Amino acid sequence: MPRGNADTRLDETFTALADPTRRRLIEVLLEKPRRAGELAALLAMSPPALSRHLRTLRRAGIVIDEGIEADARVRIYRVNASALDPLRGWLGRAESMWADQLRSLAAHVERRRRRTS
């Protein structure tokens, strides 16, 4: 069965967030947008390593970089919250399925309890 664009985006999001360093980058950027130099210092990371992680997050659409008018060389990185919507939707469906399963289990246990009482 062919996979849709939404599945591909979700796969890219999961892949990007699978790395603990990238998740930490997201946590730091959720506090406020930052320059690459700030991010490297906060995470005690070399600029080339940081660049590789930021590139992965940008390709997945999770992070956006923007220039500033005063200096075209400076890039500010921020989280693109809407890129996480497919992940939120997927997690919501998974949570709903588990909630349904737990309700069914609770009902089953209650029925058995009533029969044995």
Biopython code that builds the backbone (N, CA, C, O; Angstrom):
import numpy as np
from Bio.PDB.StructureBuilder import StructureBuilder

atoms = [
    (1, "MET", "N", (0.845, -1.174, 0.000)),
    (1, "MET", "CA", (0.000, 0.000, 0.000)),
    (1, "MET", "C", (0.895, 1.244, 0.000)),
    (1, "MET", "O", (1.815, 1.323, 0.815)),
    (2, "PRO", "N", (0.655, 2.223, -0.891)),
    (2, "PRO", "CA", (1.485, 3.425, -0.938)),
    (2, "PRO", "C", (1.294, 4.277, 0.309)),
    (2, "PRO", "O", (0.200, 4.387, 0.862)),
    (3, "ARG", "N", (2.385, 4.865, 0.722)),
    (3, "ARG", "CA", (2.345, 5.712, 1.915)),
    (3, "ARG", "C", (2.093, 7.156, 1.485)),
    (3, "ARG", "O", (2.583, 7.613, 0.452)),
    (4, "GLY", "N", (1.331, 7.847, 2.293)),
    (4, "GLY", "CA", (1.005, 9.230, 1.981)),
    (4, "GLY", "C", (2.060, 10.192, 2.491)),
    (4, "GLY", "O", (2.960, 9.818, 3.244)),
    (5, "ASN", "N", (1.930, 11.435, 2.066)),
    (5, "ASN", "CA", (2.837, 12.485, 2.479)),
    (5, "ASN", "C", (2.821, 12.669, 3.998)),
    (5, "ASN", "O", (3.861, 12.933, 4.601)),
    (6, "ALA", "N", (1.656, 12.532, 4.611)),
    (6, "ALA", "CA", (1.558, 12.685, 6.067)),
    (6, "ALA", "C", (2.380, 11.617, 6.773)),
    (6, "ALA", "O", (3.028, 11.903, 7.781)),
    (7, "ASP", "N", (2.363, 10.382, 6.257)),
    (7, "ASP", "CA", (3.177, 9.313, 6.849)),
    (7, "ASP", "C", (4.660, 9.630, 6.727)),
    (7, "ASP", "O", (5.424, 9.418, 7.669)),
    (8, "THR", "N", (5.061, 10.129, 5.584)),
    (8, "THR", "CA", (6.464, 10.477, 5.355)),
    (8, "THR", "C", (6.900, 11.565, 6.322)),
    (8, "THR", "O", (7.980, 11.481, 6.906)),
    (9, "ARG", "N", (6.064, 12.590, 6.496)),
    (9, "ARG", "CA", (6.402, 13.686, 7.422)),
    (9, "ARG", "C", (6.512, 13.170, 8.855)),
    (9, "ARG", "O", (7.407, 13.568, 9.601)),
    (10, "LEU", "N", (5.594, 12.280, 9.229)),
    (10, "LEU", "CA", (5.633, 11.719, 10.574)),
    (10, "LEU", "C", (6.912, 10.903, 10.768)),
    (10, "LEU", "O", (7.548, 10.990, 11.818)),
    (11, "ASP", "N", (7.287, 10.120, 9.770)),
    (11, "ASP", "CA", (8.535, 9.344, 9.842)),
    (11, "ASP", "C", (9.732, 10.280, 10.004)),
    (11, "ASP", "O", (10.622, 10.011, 10.810)),
    (12, "GLU", "N", (9.760, 11.363, 9.253)),
    (12, "GLU", "CA", (10.860, 12.326, 9.350)),
    (12, "GLU", "C", (10.907, 12.962, 10.740)),
    (12, "GLU", "O", (11.983, 13.184, 11.294)),
    (13, "THR", "N", (9.745, 13.249, 11.287)),
    (13, "THR", "CA", (9.681, 13.834, 12.633)),
    (13, "THR", "C", (10.215, 12.858, 13.663)),
    (13, "THR", "O", (11.038, 13.230, 14.500)),
    (14, "PHE", "N", (9.756, 11.606, 13.612)),
    (14, "PHE", "CA", (10.252, 10.595, 14.552)),
    (14, "PHE", "C", (11.762, 10.405, 14.410)),
    (14, "PHE", "O", (12.473, 10.313, 15.411)),
    (15, "THR", "N", (12.247, 10.346, 13.184)),
    (15, "THR", "CA", (13.678, 10.164, 12.954)),
    (15, "THR", "C", (14.473, 11.326, 13.537)),
    (15, "THR", "O", (15.492, 11.125, 14.197)),
    (16, "ALA", "N", (13.998, 12.539, 13.289)),
    (16, "ALA", "CA", (14.703, 13.719, 13.800)),
    (16, "ALA", "C", (14.707, 13.757, 15.324)),
    (16, "ALA", "O", (15.700, 14.149, 15.937)),
    (17, "LEU", "N", (13.600, 13.351, 15.931)),
    (17, "LEU", "CA", (13.495, 13.419, 17.392)),
    (17, "LEU", "C", (14.049, 12.182, 18.095)),
    (17, "LEU", "O", (14.062, 12.132, 19.325)),
    (18, "ALA", "N", (14.504, 11.189, 17.342)),
    (18, "ALA", "CA", (15.039, 9.968, 17.948)),
    (18, "ALA", "C", (16.349, 10.227, 18.684)),
    (18, "ALA", "O", (16.703, 9.493, 19.607)),
    (19, "ASP", "N", (17.056, 11.251, 18.281)),
    (19, "ASP", "CA", (18.354, 11.548, 18.884)),
    (19, "ASP", "C", (18.181, 12.433, 20.123)),
    (19, "ASP", "O", (17.513, 13.464, 20.047)),
    (20, "PRO", "N", (18.772, 12.049, 21.268)),
    (20, "PRO", "CA", (18.606, 12.842, 22.501)),
    (20, "PRO", "C", (19.174, 14.256, 22.386)),
    (20, "PRO", "O", (18.653, 15.182, 23.007)),
    (21, "THR", "N", (20.227, 14.430, 21.605)),
    (21, "THR", "CA", (20.795, 15.773, 21.439)),
    (21, "THR", "C", (19.805, 16.677, 20.711)),
    (21, "THR", "O", (19.638, 17.842, 21.071)),
    (22, "ARG", "N", (19.159, 16.142, 19.697)),
    (22, "ARG", "CA", (18.175, 16.952, 18.966)),
    (22, "ARG", "C", (16.964, 17.268, 19.837)),
    (22, "ARG", "O", (16.408, 18.363, 19.755)),
    (23, "ARG", "N", (16.556, 16.318, 20.667)),
    (23, "ARG", "CA", (15.445, 16.614, 21.590)),
    (23, "ARG", "C", (15.855, 17.713, 22.560)),
    (23, "ARG", "O", (15.047, 18.585, 22.880)),
    (24, "ARG", "N", (17.088, 17.685, 23.030)),
    (24, "ARG", "CA", (17.573, 18.739, 23.932)),
    (24, "ARG", "C", (17.610, 20.080, 23.200)),
    (24, "ARG", "O", (17.265, 21.111, 23.778)),
    (25, "LEU", "N", (18.023, 20.072, 21.943)),
    (25, "LEU", "CA", (18.008, 21.302, 21.142)),
    (25, "LEU", "C", (16.605, 21.886, 21.075)),
    (25, "LEU", "O", (16.417, 23.093, 21.228)),
    (26, "ILE", "N", (15.625, 21.025, 20.846)),
    (26, "ILE", "CA", (14.233, 21.481, 20.785)),
    (26, "ILE", "C", (13.818, 22.079, 22.126)),
    (26, "ILE", "O", (13.177, 23.129, 22.164)),
    (27, "GLU", "N", (14.179, 21.420, 23.225)),
    (27, "GLU", "CA", (13.828, 21.941, 24.549)),
    (27, "GLU", "C", (14.399, 23.339, 24.760)),
    (27, "GLU", "O", (13.713, 24.226, 25.269)),
    (28, "VAL", "N", (15.649, 23.530, 24.369)),
    (28, "VAL", "CA", (16.292, 24.839, 24.518)),
    (28, "VAL", "C", (15.610, 25.868, 23.626)),
    (28, "VAL", "O", (15.382, 27.003, 24.046)),
    (29, "LEU", "N", (15.283, 25.478, 22.397)),
    (29, "LEU", "CA", (14.633, 26.425, 21.483)),
    (29, "LEU", "C", (13.190, 26.719, 21.871)),
    (29, "LEU", "O", (12.654, 27.763, 21.498)),
    (30, "LEU", "N", (12.558, 25.828, 22.604)),
    (30, "LEU", "CA", (11.199, 26.113, 23.076)),
    (30, "LEU", "C", (11.201, 27.232, 24.113)),
    (30, "LEU", "O", (10.199, 27.927, 24.284)),
    (31, "GLU", "N", (12.326, 27.405, 24.804)),
    (31, "GLU", "CA", (12.443, 28.511, 25.764)),
    (31, "GLU", "C", (12.408, 29.845, 25.032)),
    (31, "GLU", "O", (11.703, 30.771, 25.435)),
    (32, "LYS", "N", (13.182, 29.930, 23.947)),
    (32, "LYS", "CA", (13.217, 31.134, 23.106)),
    (32, "LYS", "C", (14.082, 30.864, 21.885)),
    (32, "LYS", "O", (14.950, 29.993, 21.929)),
    (33, "PRO", "N", (13.863, 31.592, 20.801)),
    (33, "PRO", "CA", (14.732, 31.456, 19.626)),
    (33, "PRO", "C", (16.163, 31.850, 19.983)),
    (33, "PRO", "O", (16.383, 32.711, 20.835)),
    (34, "ARG", "N", (17.129, 31.217, 19.330)),
    (34, "ARG", "CA", (18.533, 31.483, 19.658)),
    (34, "ARG", "C", (19.414, 31.396, 18.413)),
    (34, "ARG", "O", (19.062, 30.776, 17.409)),
    (35, "ARG", "N", (20.584, 32.048, 18.525)),
    (35, "ARG", "CA", (21.609, 31.942, 17.490)),
    (35, "ARG", "C", (22.352, 30.620, 17.664)),
    (35, "ARG", "O", (22.347, 30.030, 18.745)),
    (36, "ALA", "N", (22.985, 30.168, 16.597)),
    (36, "ALA", "CA", (23.734, 28.911, 16.631)),
    (36, "ALA", "C", (24.833, 28.948, 17.687)),
    (36, "ALA", "O", (25.052, 27.958, 18.385)),
    (37, "GLY", "N", (25.513, 30.060, 17.809)),
    (37, "GLY", "CA", (26.583, 30.177, 18.812)),
    (37, "GLY", "C", (26.060, 29.976, 20.231)),
    (37, "GLY", "O", (26.704, 29.325, 21.054)),
    (38, "GLU", "N", (24.885, 30.543, 20.508)),
    (38, "GLU", "CA", (24.266, 30.345, 21.830)),
    (38, "GLU", "C", (23.952, 28.874, 22.060)),
    (38, "GLU", "O", (24.211, 28.328, 23.133)),
    (39, "LEU", "N", (23.388, 28.242, 21.033)),
    (39, "LEU", "CA", (23.020, 26.830, 21.148)),
    (39, "LEU", "C", (24.258, 25.973, 21.392)),
    (39, "LEU", "O", (24.242, 25.090, 22.248)),
    (40, "ALA", "N", (25.327, 26.227, 20.647)),
    (40, "ALA", "CA", (26.555, 25.450, 20.808)),
    (40, "ALA", "C", (27.106, 25.611, 22.221)),
    (40, "ALA", "O", (27.548, 24.638, 22.832)),
    (41, "ALA", "N", (27.081, 26.842, 22.742)),
    (41, "ALA", "CA", (27.597, 27.079, 24.088)),
    (41, "ALA", "C", (26.725, 26.403, 25.144)),
    (41, "ALA", "O", (27.237, 25.775, 26.071)),
    (42, "LEU", "N", (25.411, 26.535, 24.999)),
    (42, "LEU", "CA", (24.499, 25.937, 25.983)),
    (42, "LEU", "C", (24.604, 24.418, 26.027)),
    (42, "LEU", "O", (24.463, 23.812, 27.089)),
    (43, "LEU", "N", (24.848, 23.808, 24.883)),
    (43, "LEU", "CA", (24.890, 22.352, 24.800)),
    (43, "LEU", "C", (26.318, 21.802, 24.787)),
    (43, "LEU", "O", (26.526, 20.600, 24.623)),
    (44, "ALA", "N", (27.303, 22.698, 24.963)),
    (44, "ALA", "CA", (28.717, 22.303, 24.965)),
    (44, "ALA", "C", (29.018, 21.430, 23.737)),
    (44, "ALA", "O", (29.525, 20.314, 23.851)),
    (45, "MET", "N", (28.695, 21.967, 22.592)),
    (45, "MET", "CA", (28.801, 21.218, 21.348)),
    (45, "MET", "C", (29.645, 21.996, 20.347)),
    (45, "MET", "O", (29.610, 23.227, 20.321)),
    (46, "SER", "N", (30.396, 21.283, 19.532)),
    (46, "SER", "CA", (31.187, 21.954, 18.497)),
    (46, "SER", "C", (30.244, 22.502, 17.425)),
    (46, "SER", "O", (29.176, 21.936, 17.191)),
    (47, "PRO", "N", (30.632, 23.593, 16.777)),
    (47, "PRO", "CA", (29.790, 24.139, 15.706)),
    (47, "PRO", "C", (29.473, 23.131, 14.593)),
    (47, "PRO", "O", (28.331, 23.096, 14.134)),
    (48, "PRO", "N", (30.439, 22.304, 14.137)),
    (48, "PRO", "CA", (30.079, 21.334, 13.089)),
    (48, "PRO", "C", (29.039, 20.307, 13.566)),
    (48, "PRO", "O", (28.134, 19.951, 12.811)),
    (49, "ALA", "N", (29.162, 19.835, 14.804)),
    (49, "ALA", "CA", (28.186, 18.865, 15.330)),
    (49, "ALA", "C", (26.814, 19.523, 15.438)),
    (49, "ALA", "O", (25.801, 18.932, 15.063)),
    (50, "LEU", "N", (26.789, 20.746, 15.951)),
    (50, "LEU", "CA", (25.523, 21.467, 16.063)),
    (50, "LEU", "C", (24.900, 21.658, 14.679)),
    (50, "LEU", "O", (23.694, 21.482, 14.505)),
    (51, "SER", "N", (25.713, 22.010, 13.717)),
    (51, "SER", "CA", (25.221, 22.230, 12.356)),
    (51, "SER", "C", (24.550, 20.977, 11.800)),
    (51, "SER", "O", (23.502, 21.071, 11.162)),
    (52, "ARG", "N", (25.138, 19.808, 12.034)),
    (52, "ARG", "CA", (24.542, 18.554, 11.546)),
    (52, "ARG", "C", (23.170, 18.314, 12.187)),
    (52, "ARG", "O", (22.222, 17.918, 11.510)),
    (53, "HIS", "N", (23.076, 18.557, 13.501)),
    (53, "HIS", "CA", (21.795, 18.352, 14.195)),
    (53, "HIS", "C", (20.746, 19.359, 13.713)),
    (53, "HIS", "O", (19.593, 18.996, 13.483)),
    (54, "LEU", "N", (21.147, 20.615, 13.561)),
    (54, "LEU", "CA", (20.207, 21.632, 13.089)),
    (54, "LEU", "C", (19.742, 21.327, 11.665)),
    (54, "LEU", "O", (18.575, 21.544, 11.336)),
    (55, "ARG", "N", (20.634, 20.833, 10.830)),
    (55, "ARG", "CA", (20.264, 20.485, 9.458)),
    (55, "ARG", "C", (19.184, 19.387, 9.454)),
    (55, "ARG", "O", (18.225, 19.461, 8.685)),
    (56, "THR", "N", (19.345, 18.382, 10.306)),
    (56, "THR", "CA", (18.344, 17.308, 10.405)),
    (56, "THR", "C", (17.005, 17.864, 10.856)),
    (56, "THR", "O", (15.966, 17.503, 10.304)),
    (57, "LEU", "N", (17.018, 18.740, 11.856)),
    (57, "LEU", "CA", (15.776, 19.325, 12.372)),
    (57, "LEU", "C", (15.126, 20.245, 11.344)),
    (57, "LEU", "O", (13.901, 20.289, 11.237)),
    (58, "ARG", "N", (15.944, 20.982, 10.583)),
    (58, "ARG", "CA", (15.394, 21.847, 9.525)),
    (58, "ARG", "C", (14.770, 21.012, 8.419)),
    (58, "ARG", "O", (13.680, 21.334, 7.946)),
    (59, "ARG", "N", (15.439, 19.947, 7.998)),
    (59, "ARG", "CA", (14.899, 19.089, 6.930)),
    (59, "ARG", "C", (13.563, 18.478, 7.327)),
    (59, "ARG", "O", (12.687, 18.282, 6.484)),
    (60, "ALA", "N", (13.413, 18.180, 8.603)),
    (60, "ALA", "CA", (12.146, 17.628, 9.095)),
    (60, "ALA", "C", (11.106, 18.727, 9.291)),
    (60, "ALA", "O", (9.942, 18.442, 9.572)),
    (61, "GLY", "N", (11.527, 19.985, 9.144)),
    (61, "GLY", "CA", (10.603, 21.109, 9.297)),
    (61, "GLY", "C", (10.347, 21.498, 10.741)),
    (61, "GLY", "O", (9.505, 22.355, 11.005)),
    (62, "ILE", "N", (11.048, 20.893, 11.671)),
    (62, "ILE", "CA", (10.815, 21.147, 13.098)),
    (62, "ILE", "C", (11.449, 22.460, 13.538)),
    (62, "ILE", "O", (10.937, 23.138, 14.429)),
    (63, "VAL", "N", (12.553, 22.810, 12.915)),
    (63, "VAL", "CA", (13.264, 24.051, 13.237)),
    (63, "VAL", "C", (13.311, 24.917, 11.987)),
    (63, "VAL", "O", (13.504, 24.432, 10.872)),
    (64, "ILE", "N", (13.132, 26.193, 12.206)),
    (64, "ILE", "CA", (13.209, 27.194, 11.132)),
    (64, "ILE", "C", (14.350, 28.133, 11.467)),
    (64, "ILE", "O", (14.533, 28.516, 12.623)),
    (65, "ASP", "N", (15.110, 28.500, 10.463)),
    (65, "ASP", "CA", (16.146, 29.516, 10.691)),
    (65, "ASP", "C", (15.771, 30.772, 9.917)),
    (65, "ASP", "O", (15.279, 30.717, 8.790)),
    (66, "GLU", "N", (16.021, 31.898, 10.559)),
    (66, "GLU", "CA", (15.688, 33.191, 9.963)),
    (66, "GLU", "C", (16.878, 34.122, 10.107)),
    (66, "GLU", "O", (17.564, 34.119, 11.129)),
    (67, "GLY", "N", (17.114, 34.917, 9.077)),
    (67, "GLY", "CA", (18.165, 35.917, 9.153)),
    (67, "GLY", "C", (17.662, 37.169, 9.855)),
    (67, "GLY", "O", (16.458, 37.348, 10.042)),
    (68, "ILE", "N", (18.575, 38.016, 10.232)),
    (68, "ILE", "CA", (18.188, 39.305, 10.803)),
    (68, "ILE", "C", (18.685, 40.396, 9.855)),
    (68, "ILE", "O", (19.710, 40.243, 9.191)),
    (69, "GLU", "N", (17.950, 41.479, 9.806)),
    (69, "GLU", "CA", (18.284, 42.541, 8.855)),
    (69, "GLU", "C", (19.641, 43.164, 9.118)),
    (69, "GLU", "O", (20.345, 43.532, 8.178)),
    (70, "ALA", "N", (20.020, 43.288, 10.387)),
    (70, "ALA", "CA", (21.259, 43.972, 10.727)),
    (70, "ALA", "C", (22.503, 43.223, 10.258)),
    (70, "ALA", "O", (23.528, 43.844, 9.977)),
    (71, "ASP", "N", (22.425, 41.888, 10.170)),
    (71, "ASP", "CA", (23.594, 41.097, 9.784)),
    (71, "ASP", "C", (23.121, 39.817, 9.104)),
    (71, "ASP", "O", (22.611, 38.910, 9.760)),
    (72, "ALA", "N", (23.290, 39.751, 7.806)),
    (72, "ALA", "CA", (22.792, 38.608, 7.032)),
    (72, "ALA", "C", (23.490, 37.300, 7.405)),
    (72, "ALA", "O", (22.979, 36.221, 7.104)),
    (73, "ARG", "N", (24.662, 37.385, 8.060)),
    (73, "ARG", "CA", (25.381, 36.169, 8.447)),
    (73, "ARG", "C", (24.770, 35.503, 9.674)),
    (73, "ARG", "O", (24.970, 34.310, 9.901)),
    (74, "VAL", "N", (24.026, 36.272, 10.463)),
    (74, "VAL", "CA", (23.462, 35.745, 11.701)),
    (74, "VAL", "C", (22.132, 35.060, 11.415)),
    (74, "VAL", "O", (21.250, 35.633, 10.775)),
    (75, "ARG", "N", (22.000, 33.840, 11.890)),
    (75, "ARG", "CA", (20.757, 33.069, 11.743)),
    (75, "ARG", "C", (20.183, 32.834, 13.133)),
    (75, "ARG", "O", (20.899, 32.478, 14.069)),
    (76, "ILE", "N", (18.888, 33.039, 13.244)),
    (76, "ILE", "CA", (18.171, 32.770, 14.487)),
    (76, "ILE", "C", (17.335, 31.516, 14.258)),
    (76, "ILE", "O", (16.609, 31.413, 13.269)),
    (77, "TYR", "N", (17.444, 30.574, 15.174)),
    (77, "TYR", "CA", (16.721, 29.307, 15.062)),
    (77, "TYR", "C", (15.556, 29.293, 16.036)),
    (77, "TYR", "O", (15.670, 29.738, 17.178)),
    (78, "ARG", "N", (14.424, 28.768, 15.554)),
    (78, "ARG", "CA", (13.254, 28.637, 16.412)),
    (78, "ARG", "C", (12.494, 27.374, 16.022)),
    (78, "ARG", "O", (12.669, 26.834, 14.930)),
    (79, "VAL", "N", (11.647, 26.917, 16.941)),
    (79, "VAL", "CA", (10.839, 25.719, 16.695)),
    (79, "VAL", "C", (9.636, 26.098, 15.839)),
    (79, "VAL", "O", (8.985, 27.114, 16.080)),
    (80, "ASN", "N", (9.352, 25.281, 14.851)),
    (80, "ASN", "CA", (8.155, 25.422, 14.032)),
    (80, "ASN", "C", (7.096, 24.505, 14.646)),
    (80, "ASN", "O", (6.992, 23.335, 14.279)),
    (81, "ALA", "N", (6.317, 25.041, 15.573)),
    (81, "ALA", "CA", (5.367, 24.226, 16.335)),
    (81, "ALA", "C", (4.381, 23.488, 15.444)),
    (81, "ALA", "O", (3.979, 22.371, 15.771)),
    (82, "SER", "N", (3.990, 24.072, 14.348)),
    (82, "SER", "CA", (3.010, 23.406, 13.477)),
    (82, "SER", "C", (3.578, 22.128, 12.854)),
    (82, "SER", "O", (2.815, 21.246, 12.461)),
    (83, "ALA", "N", (4.904, 22.019, 12.761)),
    (83, "ALA", "CA", (5.514, 20.803, 12.218)),
    (83, "ALA", "C", (5.305, 19.615, 13.149)),
    (83, "ALA", "O", (5.439, 18.465, 12.731)),
    (84, "LEU", "N", (4.976, 19.889, 14.411)),
    (84, "LEU", "CA", (4.747, 18.817, 15.376)),
    (84, "LEU", "C", (3.287, 18.358, 15.399)),
    (84, "LEU", "O", (2.950, 17.418, 16.120)),
    (85, "ASP", "N", (2.418, 19.006, 14.621)),
    (85, "ASP", "CA", (1.001, 18.621, 14.592)),
    (85, "ASP", "C", (0.777, 17.158, 14.186)),
    (85, "ASP", "O", (-0.029, 16.477, 14.819)),
    (86, "PRO", "N", (1.464, 16.652, 13.151)),
    (86, "PRO", "CA", (1.261, 15.233, 12.814)),
    (86, "PRO", "C", (1.642, 14.302, 13.973)),
    (86, "PRO", "O", (0.993, 13.280, 14.195)),
    (87, "LEU", "N", (2.685, 14.663, 14.696)),
    (87, "LEU", "CA", (3.097, 13.864, 15.851)),
    (87, "LEU", "C", (2.034, 13.910, 16.943)),
    (87, "LEU", "O", (1.702, 12.890, 17.547)),
    (88, "ARG", "N", (1.501, 15.120, 17.190)),
    (88, "ARG", "CA", (0.427, 15.252, 18.184)),
    (88, "ARG", "C", (-0.788, 14.406, 17.794)),
    (88, "ARG", "O", (-1.385, 13.740, 18.640)),
    (89, "GLY", "N", (-1.142, 14.437, 16.529)),
    (89, "GLY", "CA", (-2.276, 13.649, 16.051)),
    (89, "GLY", "C", (-2.046, 12.167, 16.221)),
    (89, "GLY", "O", (-2.934, 11.447, 16.678)),
    (90, "TRP", "N", (-0.860, 11.699, 15.858)),
    (90, "TRP", "CA", (-0.535, 10.288, 15.989)),
    (90, "TRP", "C", (-0.565, 9.862, 17.456)),
    (90, "TRP", "O", (-1.128, 8.821, 17.794)),
    (91, "LEU", "N", (0.040, 10.667, 18.320)),
    (91, "LEU", "CA", (0.039, 10.350, 19.751)),
    (91, "LEU", "C", (-1.383, 10.361, 20.323)),
    (91, "LEU", "O", (-1.714, 9.535, 21.174)),
    (92, "GLY", "N", (-2.215, 11.285, 19.864)),
    (92, "GLY", "CA", (-3.606, 11.338, 20.312)),
    (92, "GLY", "C", (-4.362, 10.073, 19.942)),
    (92, "GLY", "O", (-5.131, 9.541, 20.743)),
    (93, "ARG", "N", (-4.138, 9.593, 18.714)),
    (93, "ARG", "CA", (-4.800, 8.351, 18.292)),
    (93, "ARG", "C", (-4.297, 7.163, 19.097)),
    (93, "ARG", "O", (-5.084, 6.298, 19.483)),
    (94, "ALA", "N", (-2.996, 7.111, 19.353)),
    (94, "ALA", "CA", (-2.435, 6.011, 20.146)),
    (94, "ALA", "C", (-2.966, 6.057, 21.578)),
    (94, "ALA", "O", (-3.316, 5.023, 22.147)),
    (95, "GLU", "N", (-3.026, 7.239, 22.148)),
    (95, "GLU", "CA", (-3.538, 7.396, 23.513)),
    (95, "GLU", "C", (-5.009, 6.992, 23.580)),
    (95, "GLU", "O", (-5.433, 6.346, 24.539)),
    (96, "SER", "N", (-5.776, 7.363, 22.583)),
    (96, "SER", "CA", (-7.190, 7.013, 22.543)),
    (96, "SER", "C", (-7.378, 5.502, 22.484)),
    (96, "SER", "O", (-8.243, 4.948, 23.162)),
    (97, "MET", "N", (-6.558, 4.836, 21.662)),
    (97, "MET", "CA", (-6.638, 3.382, 21.553)),
    (97, "MET", "C", (-6.359, 2.738, 22.908)),
    (97, "MET", "O", (-7.077, 1.828, 23.321)),
    (98, "TRP", "N", (-5.321, 3.202, 23.601)),
    (98, "TRP", "CA", (-4.988, 2.615, 24.907)),
    (98, "TRP", "C", (-6.062, 2.918, 25.935)),
    (98, "TRP", "O", (-6.362, 2.068, 26.773)),
    (99, "ALA", "N", (-6.641, 4.090, 25.893)),
    (99, "ALA", "CA", (-7.720, 4.432, 26.826)),
    (99, "ALA", "C", (-8.914, 3.507, 26.592)),
    (99, "ALA", "O", (-9.537, 3.039, 27.545)),
    (100, "ASP", "N", (-9.234, 3.245, 25.315)),
    (100, "ASP", "CA", (-10.326, 2.319, 24.988)),
    (100, "ASP", "C", (-10.017, 0.920, 25.514)),
    (100, "ASP", "O", (-10.886, 0.260, 26.084)),
    (101, "GLN", "N", (-8.787, 0.473, 25.323)),
    (101, "GLN", "CA", (-8.386, -0.847, 25.797)),
    (101, "GLN", "C", (-8.489, -0.945, 27.318)),
    (101, "GLN", "O", (-8.957, -1.954, 27.845)),
    (102, "LEU", "N", (-8.060, 0.082, 28.014)),
    (102, "LEU", "CA", (-8.132, 0.072, 29.479)),
    (102, "LEU", "C", (-9.575, 0.102, 29.972)),
    (102, "LEU", "O", (-9.909, -0.543, 30.967)),
    (103, "ARG", "N", (-10.431, 0.852, 29.274)),
    (103, "ARG", "CA", (-11.859, 0.857, 29.653)),
    (103, "ARG", "C", (-12.469, -0.529, 29.457)),
    (103, "ARG", "O", (-13.241, -0.992, 30.297)),
    (104, "SER", "N", (-12.126, -1.193, 28.350)),
    (104, "SER", "CA", (-12.627, -2.546, 28.104)),
    (104, "SER", "C", (-12.135, -3.513, 29.167)),
    (104, "SER", "O", (-12.898, -4.355, 29.640)),
    (105, "LEU", "N", (-10.880, -3.403, 29.543)),
    (105, "LEU", "CA", (-10.335, -4.272, 30.586)),
    (105, "LEU", "C", (-11.047, -4.030, 31.915)),
    (105, "LEU", "O", (-11.407, -4.980, 32.609)),
    (106, "ALA", "N", (-11.248, -2.765, 32.268)),
    (106, "ALA", "CA", (-11.938, -2.439, 33.518)),
    (106, "ALA", "C", (-13.354, -3.004, 33.518)),
    (106, "ALA", "O", (-13.808, -3.536, 34.530)),
    (107, "ALA", "N", (-14.054, -2.893, 32.389)),
    (107, "ALA", "CA", (-15.418, -3.433, 32.297)),
    (107, "ALA", "C", (-15.397, -4.944, 32.432)),
    (107, "ALA", "O", (-16.259, -5.510, 33.105)),
    (108, "HIS", "N", (-14.440, -5.610, 31.812)),
    (108, "HIS", "CA", (-14.311, -7.062, 31.904)),
    (108, "HIS", "C", (-14.049, -7.494, 33.352)),
    (108, "HIS", "O", (-14.683, -8.425, 33.850)),
    (109, "VAL", "N", (-13.136, -6.832, 34.005)),
    (109, "VAL", "CA", (-12.820, -7.158, 35.405)),
    (109, "VAL", "C", (-14.052, -6.951, 36.280)),
    (109, "VAL", "O", (-14.338, -7.769, 37.155)),
    (110, "GLU", "N", (-14.766, -5.882, 36.052)),
    (110, "GLU", "CA", (-15.973, -5.605, 36.851)),
    (110, "GLU", "C", (-17.030, -6.680, 36.616)),
    (110, "GLU", "O", (-17.666, -7.131, 37.568)),
    (111, "ARG", "N", (-17.229, -7.098, 35.367)),
    (111, "ARG", "CA", (-18.194, -8.178, 35.081)),
    (111, "ARG", "C", (-17.810, -9.470, 35.784)),
    (111, "ARG", "O", (-18.661, -10.151, 36.356)),
    (112, "ARG", "N", (-16.538, -9.799, 35.739)),
    (112, "ARG", "CA", (-16.072, -11.026, 36.409)),
    (112, "ARG", "C", (-16.230, -10.927, 37.923)),
    (112, "ARG", "O", (-16.579, -11.900, 38.592)),
    (113, "ARG", "N", (-15.967, -9.736, 38.447)),
    (113, "ARG", "CA", (-16.110, -9.526, 39.893)),
    (113, "ARG", "C", (-17.554, -9.732, 40.319)),
    (113, "ARG", "O", (-17.829, -10.345, 41.350)),
    (114, "ARG", "N", (-18.486, -9.205, 39.504)),
    (114, "ARG", "CA", (-19.919, -9.349, 39.824)),
    (114, "ARG", "C", (-20.344, -10.815, 39.771)),
    (114, "ARG", "O", (-21.135, -11.258, 40.603)),
    (115, "ARG", "N", (-19.823, -11.574, 38.799)),
    (115, "ARG", "CA", (-20.185, -12.999, 38.681)),
    (115, "ARG", "C", (-19.697, -13.838, 39.869)),
    (115, "ARG", "O", (-20.352, -14.798, 40.276)),
    (116, "THR", "N", (-18.547, -13.462, 40.411)),
    (116, "THR", "CA", (-17.978, -14.235, 41.512)),
    (116, "THR", "C", (-18.477, -13.767, 42.869)),
    (116, "THR", "O", (-18.203, -14.408, 43.883)),
    (117, "SER", "N", (-19.203, -12.661, 42.900)),
    (117, "SER", "CA", (-19.701, -12.138, 44.187)),
    (117, "SER", "C", (-21.006, -12.786, 44.595)),
    (117, "SER", "O", (-21.555, -12.460, 45.648)),
]
sb = StructureBuilder()
sb.init_structure("model")
sb.init_model(0)
sb.init_chain("A")
sb.init_seg("    ")
for serial, (resi, resn, name, xyz) in enumerate(atoms, 1):
    if name == "N":
        sb.init_residue(resn, " ", resi, " ")
    sb.init_atom(name, np.array(xyz, "f"), 0.0, 1.0, " ", f" {name:<3s}", serial, name[0])
structure = sb.get_structure()
